[in-house]
Amino acid sequence: MGKLEGKVAVITGGATGIGRAAAKRFIEEGALVFIFGRRQEALDAAVADLGPNARAVKGSVSDLADLDRLYAAVKAERGTLDIVFANAGVGSQLALGKITAEHIDETFDTNVKGTIFTVQKALPLMGKGGSIILTGSSAGTTGAPAMSAYSASKAAVRNLARSWAEDLKGTGIRVNVLSPGATETDLAKEALGTEGLKAFASMTLFKRMGDPVEVGAVAAFLASQDSSFMTASEVAVDGGLAQI
C-alpha cells in the first residue's frame, strides 16, 4: 500500500515540470490527483501519461472563478480533499530600472494572489490530516539578478506558510513550503535561457540542475504522514544553493 493510498490531491501547475513529476509520484503512492493548468494540450498529454487516477481541470490560479470550478470538480467526484500542492508559478527577468507594472502584476497575481486563493478555496473540503504544500524558491532566500519581482513573490510565499500555520492551529491541517533551486523545467528554460541554466547549475554543490522527479519525491514526503510533525517549515531541494 502506498503512502498516499486513498488520498485526494490537487496540484496547480500540474501539467508540466515539478507539478507533473509530483502528480506521477502521488499517483504511484496511491492518490487520485486533480491537475490544474492553463494549457489544455499540456493537460491532455499529462493525463494520458499519468493514467486513470489523474483528472485535469483547465484554468488559471489568478482567476477565482477557475479555482471555483476546480474545487467543484473535486467535491462532485470525491467530496473531500487531503492534499493541496500550490505549485503554479511564473517568473521572468527584468532588472531594476526596467521593471514595469505589468511585470509586477503578472508575477504577484500568480505567485502570491494565486497561492492565497488556491489554498483558501480548498479549505472547506479539507480536514484533520490535510497537507498544504506551497512552492517557494531558493530565490526567495538568496535573491537573483534581474529576478527581484520573482524573488520577492517567493519570499512572500515563505511567509504565507508561517502565518497560515498559526491560522490553522487546531484544524489538524499542516502547511509547509517546498523550495526548489536550479531545476530543469520549462519555466526555468524560458526565464533563464540556455546560458543562464548553465550558470545556475554551476552554483549548486552538485554542479548540475535538479530533476523535477527529485523535487516531486520531496513533495510526496510532505504530502504524507511521514511529515506529520512538520508545519510552517521550509524544505530546500536546491543542491545546497541557498544553504551555504
Sequence and secondary structure as in RCSB ss.txt:
>XXXX:A:sequence
MGKLEGKVAVITGGATGIGRAAAKRFIEEGALVFIFGRRQEALDAAVADLGPNARAVKGSVSDLADLDRLYAAVK
AERGTLDIVFANAGVGSQLALGKITAEHIDETFDTNVKGTIFTVQKALPLMGKGGSIILTGSSAGTTGAPAMSAY
SASKAAVRNLARSWAEDLKGTGIRVNVLSPGATETDLAKEALGTEGLKAFASMTLFKRMGDPVEVGAVAAFLASQ
DSSFMTASEVAVDGGLAQI
>XXXX:A:secstr
  TTTT EEEEET SSHHHHHHHHHHHHTT EEEEEES HHHHHHHHHHH TTEEEEE  TT HHHHHHHHHHHH
HHTS   EEEE         TTT  HHHHHHHHIIIIIHHHHHHHHHGGG  TT EEEEE  THHHH  TT HHH
HHHHHHHHHHHHHHHHHTTTTT EEEEEEE SB  HHHHHHHHHHHHHHHHHTSTTSS B HHHHHHHHHHHHSG
GGTT  S EEEESTTTTT 
